[in-house]
Amino acid sequence: MRRRPMHMSAEAQAALRTALEELRAELKVPLSFPKRVLKAADKAVAEARMPDKDATHLPFFTIDPPKSKDLDQAMHLERRPGGGYRVYYAIADVATFVRAGSPLDIEAHDRIETLYFPDLKVPLHPPALSEGAASLLPNKDRPALLWQHDLDAHGNLTDSSVSRAVIRSRAQLDYAGAQQAIDNGTAEESLALLREIGELREAVEVARGGISVNLPDQEVTLEDGSFRLRYVATLPVEGWNEQISLMTGMSAAQIMLDTGTGILRTQREQADQNVVKRLHDIAKALGIVWRPGTSYATLVRKLDPRNQQHMAFLSEATSTMLKAEYTVFRDNQKPAYTMHAAIAAPYTHCTAPLRRLVDRYTGELCVMACADKAPPNWVLDALYCIPCDTARSKSGLADRQTVDLAEAAVLKDRVGEVFDAAVIDTDAERGRPREGKVFLADPAVLAKVVSTNGLDLQLGSSIRARLKRADPAADEDKVLFTLP
């Protein structure tokens, strides 16, 4: 889907800025770090001890959005003599700088995750760490948790381990540049192998029944002083990069299960047969052929979100997936359920410790396990608090409300206009067949729609929708469409 930048009027931009400030105040978002935390960060940097293992000979690279400074991951890929591949995946070693009970640790447990707003970022750790000494910036020696994954010629994982090491990234790439270099054949071998390995891992994912839903993101950005709202389709290189992260998360989960102490990211399968039947009925209503014996995972991989019927089904399907949660276990008391249904394997978060609290703990557990050492007390003492801490995260709510505010601000001056739209959700099963959600291709908006002409909404249908309300200050339904 091509990018559609949205230009806002000065009044709309002012309204969005005000609304974002009010949102942060409502969520009690900490916009600055206490002085004691900033001082602790400077002290931690000055006193940090580098690991004994030196892996600076490996030419790592990072791939992140342009201008990113909080770089959690770096990789180096190579072929193995005799066939197969070796993936070196370095993760920022935040535990080198953040000690249990320190002001940095206490502040991180309060913040839980980095929050991203279109006009600013609210980091989990002070910039001296998150954008400085702990970030895997190019041409800098950095402490890291260095994963080594060995794969066979088909992309199947044969061995994984992780240890502390000093690494040095050689290049900071962005997704568009990496994709272009791979496509035109100018990428160095390590980057070029990302496609080869990524595609093999995608095939492995299909074989195990994993689900990847390729929905475009609604992205709100601030560019040259102006807010933009657009759909952003993911590039293939983003999917290949994600496969490396997923492989690491699955490896970490298995290491923790083998050693009997850990934190899993679990998600149960949708067992409600009424929901399953509803998805089949929706597919049929939208003209999507779901052949007997075809799994849900296989079906969604074949759908194209640029097709409005496919977009409608994918939106409905993702809304039915059960929420993932953190599951903690220790002393070999393994949980009864260990799977992440969408990934179709045990899985954990471990690859973004600069931006997510839990990853510092899972990374430490895996390093200790691979070194045949017991988990440190600072991890065990906090283990059962992690799910409660992460439940307080404001990132999901901040993301949703930011997009709602941006949609209202974009459309603020266009109330009364009629737009081409597609119905991607209806409340028919809840007895409200005249309420639902519409998808607008231009501008990039997903919003509520109400039929006021006596006709029921039909899932996947193309309609002309009139903008009834676009108010960033509204408590509910900041954007509302009706059928003219």
C-alpha positions in Angstrom: 0.0 0.0 0.0 1.5 3.3 -1.0 2.1 5.9 1.7 -0.4 8.7 1.8 0.9 11.7 3.8 -1.9 13.8 5.3 -1.5 17.5 5.6 -3.3 19.1 8.6 -4.4 22.6 8.9 -2.7 24.8 11.5 -5.8 24.6 13.7 -5.9 20.8 13.5 -2.2 20.6 14.4 -2.7 22.8 17.4 -5.7 20.7 18.5 -3.6 17.5 18.2 -0.7 19.0 20.2 -3.1 20.1 22.9 -4.8 16.7 22.9 -1.5 14.8 23.1 -0.4 17.0 26.1 -3.7 16.2 27.8 -3.4 12.5 27.0 0.0 12.4 28.6 -1.2 14.3 31.6 -4.2 11.9 31.9 -1.9 8.8 31.7 0.5 10.5 34.1 3.4 10.0 31.7 6.7 11.0 33.2 8.2 13.5 30.8 11.5 13.8 32.5 13.8 11.8 34.7 14.5 12.7 38.3 17.9 14.2 38.9 18.9 11.2 41.1 18.1 8.9 38.2 20.1 10.9 35.7 23.1 11.0 38.1 22.8 7.2 38.6 22.9 6.8 34.8 26.1 8.8 34.5 27.6 6.9 37.4 26.6 3.5 35.8 28.2 4.5 32.5 31.4 5.5 34.2 31.6 2.3 36.3 30.5 -0.2 33.7 32.7 -3.2 33.2 33.0 -4.7 29.8 32.6 -8.5 29.4 35.8 -10.5 29.0 34.7 -12.1 25.7 35.7 -10.1 22.7 33.5 -10.4 19.6 34.4 -7.1 17.9 35.8 -9.0 14.9 32.3 -9.8 13.8 31.0 -7.1 11.4 27.5 -6.5 13.0 24.9 -4.3 11.5 21.6 -2.9 12.8 18.3 -2.3 11.0 15.9 0.2 12.6 13.6 3.1 11.6 15.5 6.1 10.3 17.1 8.4 13.0 16.7 5.7 15.7 19.2 6.0 18.6 17.9 3.3 21.0 19.3 0.3 19.1 18.5 -3.0 20.9 19.7 -5.5 18.3 22.6 -6.1 15.9 23.2 -9.1 13.7 25.8 -10.8 11.6 24.9 -13.7 9.3 27.2 -16.2 7.6 27.2 -19.6 5.9 28.5 -22.6 7.9 31.2 -24.8 6.3 29.4 -27.9 5.1 26.0 -26.3 4.8 23.6 -24.3 6.8 23.9 -20.9 8.5 25.1 -19.2 11.6 23.3 -16.2 13.0 25.0 -14.0 15.6 22.4 -11.8 17.2 23.6 -9.2 19.7 21.1 -7.7 22.3 21.9 -4.6 24.3 23.1 -5.7 27.8 21.1 -3.3 30.0 22.0 -5.3 33.1 25.6 -4.2 32.8 24.4 -0.7 33.7 21.2 -1.2 35.7 21.6 -2.9 39.1 18.7 -4.3 41.2 17.4 -1.7 43.7 19.2 1.2 42.1 17.4 4.4 41.1 17.7 3.2 37.5 16.0 -0.1 38.3 13.2 1.5 40.4 12.5 4.1 37.7 12.4 1.3 35.0 9.9 -0.6 37.1 7.7 2.5 37.2 7.9 3.1 33.5 7.8 -0.5 32.3 8.1 0.4 28.6 9.3 3.1 26.3 6.3 5.2 25.1 6.2 6.6 21.6 4.1 9.6 20.7 4.3 11.4 17.3 5.9 14.5 18.9 8.2 12.9 21.4 9.5 9.7 22.9 9.3 8.8 26.6 12.1 6.3 27.2 12.3 3.5 29.7 15.9 4.4 30.6 17.7 7.8 30.6 19.2 8.8 27.2 22.7 8.4 28.6 21.9 4.6 28.5 19.1 4.2 25.9 20.7 6.4 23.3 24.2 6.3 24.5 26.4 3.7 26.4 23.9 0.8 26.2 22.7 1.4 22.6 24.4 -0.7 19.9 25.4 2.4 17.9 27.8 2.0 15.0 31.6 2.0 15.5 31.2 1.8 19.3 32.3 -1.0 21.6 29.3 -2.2 23.5 28.4 -4.9 26.1 25.9 -7.3 24.6 24.2 -10.6 25.1 25.5 -12.4 22.1 23.2 -15.2 20.8 24.6 -17.8 18.4 22.0 -19.7 16.4 23.1 -22.6 14.1 20.6 -23.5 11.4 20.6 -26.3 8.8 20.2 -25.8 5.1 16.4 -25.6 5.4 16.4 -23.0 8.1 15.7 -25.3 11.0 17.3 -24.3 14.3 19.9 -27.0 15.4 21.6 -25.2 18.3 21.3 -21.9 20.3 23.3 -20.3 23.1 23.9 -16.9 24.5 26.8 -15.3 26.4 28.1 -11.9 27.3 30.5 -10.3 24.9 31.8 -7.0 23.6 30.6 -6.3 20.1 31.0 -3.4 17.6 28.4 -2.6 15.0 29.8 -1.5 11.6 26.7 -0.1 10.0 23.3 1.4 11.0 20.8 0.6 8.3 17.2 1.6 7.9 14.5 -0.7 6.4 14.1 1.1 3.1 17.8 1.2 2.5 18.4 -2.4 3.5 15.5 -3.5 1.2 16.9 -1.6 -1.7 20.4 -2.9 -1.2 19.1 -6.5 -1.1 16.9 -6.0 -4.1 19.5 -4.5 -6.4 22.2 -6.9 -5.4 24.6 -4.4 -3.7 24.1 -5.7 -0.2 27.1 -7.3 1.5 26.8 -11.0 2.1 25.7 -10.8 5.7 22.8 -8.5 4.8 22.0 -10.5 1.6 21.7 -13.6 3.7 18.9 -12.0 5.7 16.6 -12.6 2.8 17.7 -16.2 2.4 17.5 -17.0 6.0 14.3 -15.0 6.6 12.5 -16.7 3.8 13.5 -20.1 5.1 12.4 -19.2 8.6 9.0 -18.0 7.2 8.6 -21.4 5.6 9.5 -23.0 9.0 6.8 -20.8 10.5 4.2 -22.0 8.0 5.1 -25.6 8.7 4.6 -25.3 12.4 1.3 -23.4 12.0 2.5 -19.9 13.0 0.5 -16.9 12.0 1.7 -13.7 10.5 -1.0 -11.1 9.7 0.3 -8.4 7.3 -1.9 -5.5 8.2 -0.7 -2.0 7.3 0.1 0.2 10.3 -1.6 3.5 10.9 1.4 5.7 11.6 1.3 9.2 13.1 4.5 11.2 12.7 5.8 14.7 13.1 7.7 15.8 10.1 9.1 19.3 9.5 6.9 20.6 12.2 3.7 19.0 10.8 1.8 15.9 11.8 1.1 13.2 9.3 -1.2 10.2 9.4 -0.7 7.4 6.9 -0.9 3.7 6.3 2.5 2.0 6.2 2.8 -1.4 4.5 5.7 -3.4 5.9 8.6 -4.2 3.7 9.8 -7.8 3.2 13.0 -7.1 5.1 11.0 -6.1 8.2 9.5 -9.6 8.1 12.9 -11.3 7.7 14.3 -9.2 10.5 11.3 -10.2 12.7 12.0 -13.8 12.0 15.5 -13.5 13.6 13.9 -11.9 16.7 11.1 -14.6 16.8 13.7 -17.3 16.6 15.6 -15.8 19.5 12.5 -15.5 21.6 11.6 -19.1 20.9 15.1 -20.2 21.8 15.1 -18.2 25.0 11.8 -19.8 26.0 13.1 -23.3 25.4 16.2 -22.6 27.4 14.1 -21.4 30.3 11.8 -24.4 30.1 14.8 -26.7 30.1 16.3 -25.1 33.2 13.0 -24.8 35.0 12.8 -21.0 35.7 11.6 -18.3 33.4 9.0 -15.9 32.0 7.0 -16.9 28.9 4.8 -14.9 26.7 1.7 -17.2 26.3 -1.4 -16.9 24.2 -4.1 -19.5 24.2 -5.8 -20.7 21.0 -9.3 -19.6 20.4 -11.3 -22.6 21.5 -14.8 -21.0 21.2 -16.3 -22.9 18.3 -18.8 -20.1 17.8 -15.9 -17.7 17.1 -14.4 -20.2 14.7 -17.7 -20.7 12.9 -18.1 -16.9 12.7 -14.7 -16.5 11.0 -15.8 -19.1 8.4 -19.1 -17.3 7.9 -17.3 -13.9 7.5 -14.9 -15.4 4.9 -17.9 -16.8 3.0 -19.8 -13.4 3.2 -16.7 -11.6 1.8 -16.2 -14.0 -1.0 -13.0 -15.5 0.4 -12.6 -19.2 -0.4 -11.6 -21.1 2.8 -11.2 -24.7 1.5 -11.8 -27.6 3.9 -8.5 -28.7 5.5 -6.9 -25.3 5.0 -5.7 -23.9 8.3 -6.4 -20.4 9.5 -2.7 -19.7 9.5 -2.4 -20.7 5.9 -5.4 -18.7 4.8 -4.3 -15.4 6.3 -0.9 -15.7 4.7 -2.6 -15.7 1.3 -4.6 -12.6 1.9 -3.7 -9.1 0.6 -4.7 -6.2 2.9 -4.8 -3.9 -0.2 -8.0 -5.8 -1.1 -10.8 -4.4 1.0 -12.6 -7.7 1.4 -9.3 -9.2 2.6 -8.7 -6.2 4.9 -12.2 -6.7 6.4 -11.5 -10.3 7.2 -8.0 -9.7 8.6 -9.4 -6.9 10.8 -12.1 -9.2 12.1 -9.7 -12.1 12.5 -7.1 -10.2 14.5 -9.8 -8.8 16.8 -10.8 -12.4 17.8 -7.3 -13.5 18.9 -7.0 -13.9 22.6 -4.7 -11.5 24.5 -1.2 -12.7 25.2 0.1 -12.6 28.8 3.3 -13.3 30.8 3.5 -16.6 32.5 6.1 -17.0 35.3 7.6 -20.3 36.6 10.5 -21.4 38.8 12.1 -24.4 40.6 11.0 -26.7 37.8 7.3 -26.0 38.5 6.5 -25.6 34.8 3.2 -24.1 33.8 0.5 -26.2 32.4 0.3 -24.1 29.3 3.5 -22.9 27.6 2.5 -22.0 24.1 2.0 -18.8 22.2 -0.8 -19.7 19.8 0.0 -17.2 17.0 3.7 -18.2 17.0 2.8 -21.9 17.5 5.7 -22.5 19.9 6.8 -21.4 23.4 8.1 -17.9 23.2 9.3 -15.0 25.3 10.2 -11.3 25.0 14.0 -11.0 25.2 15.2 -8.8 22.3 14.3 -5.2 23.3 15.7 -4.5 26.8 16.3 -0.8 26.1 12.6 -0.4 25.5 10.9 -3.2 27.5 11.4 -4.1 31.2 10.9 -7.8 31.1 13.6 -8.4 28.5 16.4 -7.6 31.0 15.2 -10.5 33.2 14.7 -13.1 30.4 18.1 -12.3 28.9 19.8 -12.7 32.3 18.1 -16.1 32.9 19.3 -17.4 29.5 22.8 -16.1 30.0 23.1 -17.8 33.4 21.5 -21.0 32.1 24.0 -21.3 29.2 26.8 -20.7 31.6 25.5 -23.5 33.9 24.9 -21.0 36.7 21.9 -20.6 38.9 19.6 -17.6 38.3 20.8 -14.5 40.2 18.8 -13.5 43.3 17.9 -10.1 41.8 16.0 -12.0 39.0 14.4 -14.5 41.3 13.3 -11.8 43.8 11.5 -9.8 41.1 10.2 -12.8 39.0 6.6 -12.9 40.2 6.3 -9.1 40.2 7.0 -8.9 36.5 3.5 -9.8 35.2 2.0 -7.3 37.6 4.5 -4.6 36.6 3.9 -5.2 32.9 0.1 -5.1 33.4 0.5 -1.4 34.3 2.1 -0.6 31.0 0.5 2.4 29.2 2.0 1.7 25.8 -1.0 0.0 24.2 -3.5 2.6 25.5 -1.2 5.4 24.5 -0.8 4.0 20.9 -4.6 3.5 20.5 -5.5 6.9 21.8 -2.8 8.7 19.9 -4.2 7.3 16.6 -7.7 8.2 17.6 -6.6 11.8 18.3 -4.7 12.0 15.1 -7.7 10.8 13.1 -9.9 13.4 14.7 -7.3 16.2 14.1 -6.9 15.2 10.5 -10.6 15.3 9.8 -11.5 18.2 12.1 -12.1 20.7 9.3 -14.0 18.2 7.1 -17.2 17.5 9.0 -20.1 17.0 6.6 -17.9 15.7 3.8 -18.7 12.3 2.2 -15.9 9.7 1.8 -15.4 6.4 0.0 -15.1 3.7 2.7 -15.3 -0.1 3.2 -17.1 -1.8 6.1 -14.6 -3.9 8.0 -16.6 -4.7 11.1 -20.2 -4.8 12.2 -21.9 -5.3 15.5 -24.6 -7.7 14.0 -23.8 -10.5 16.4 -24.3 -8.1 19.3 -27.7 -7.1 18.0 -26.5 -3.9 16.5 -26.3 -4.6 12.7 -26.3 -0.8 12.0 -23.1 -0.1 13.9 -19.6 -1.0 12.8 -16.3 0.2 11.7 -15.2 1.6 8.3 -11.8 1.7 6.6 -10.8 4.8 4.6 -7.9 4.5 2.2 -7.4 8.2 2.0 -7.1 9.7 4.6 -5.7 6.8 6.6 -8.6 6.3 9.0 -10.4 3.4 10.8 -13.5 4.8 12.6 -17.0 4.0 13.8 -19.9 4.2 11.5 -23.6 4.2 12.2 -26.3 3.5 9.7 -29.0 6.2 10.0 -31.0 5.3 6.8 -32.6 2.1 8.1 -30.3 -0.2 6.3 -28.0 -2.8 7.9 -24.3 -2.6 7.4 -22.8 -5.4 5.2 -19.4 -6.6 6.1 -16.9 -5.9 3.3 -19.2 -3.7 1.4 -18.2 -0.4 -0.3 -20.2 2.6 1.0 -20.2 6.3 0.9 -19.9 7.6 4.5 -20.6 11.1 5.8 -18.3 12.5 8.5 -20.6 13.3 11.4 -18.0 14.2 14.0 -14.2 14.7 14.3 -13.4 16.1 17.7 -10.1 15.4 19.5 -11.7 16.5 22.8 -14.6 14.0 22.6 -14.7 11.4 25.3 -15.9 8.6 23.0 -16.0 8.1 19.2 -13.7 11.1 18.4 -14.5 10.3 14.8 -18.0 9.1 13.7 -19.4 8.4 10.3 -23.0 7.9 9.2 -24.6 6.6 6.0 -25.9 9.6 4.0 
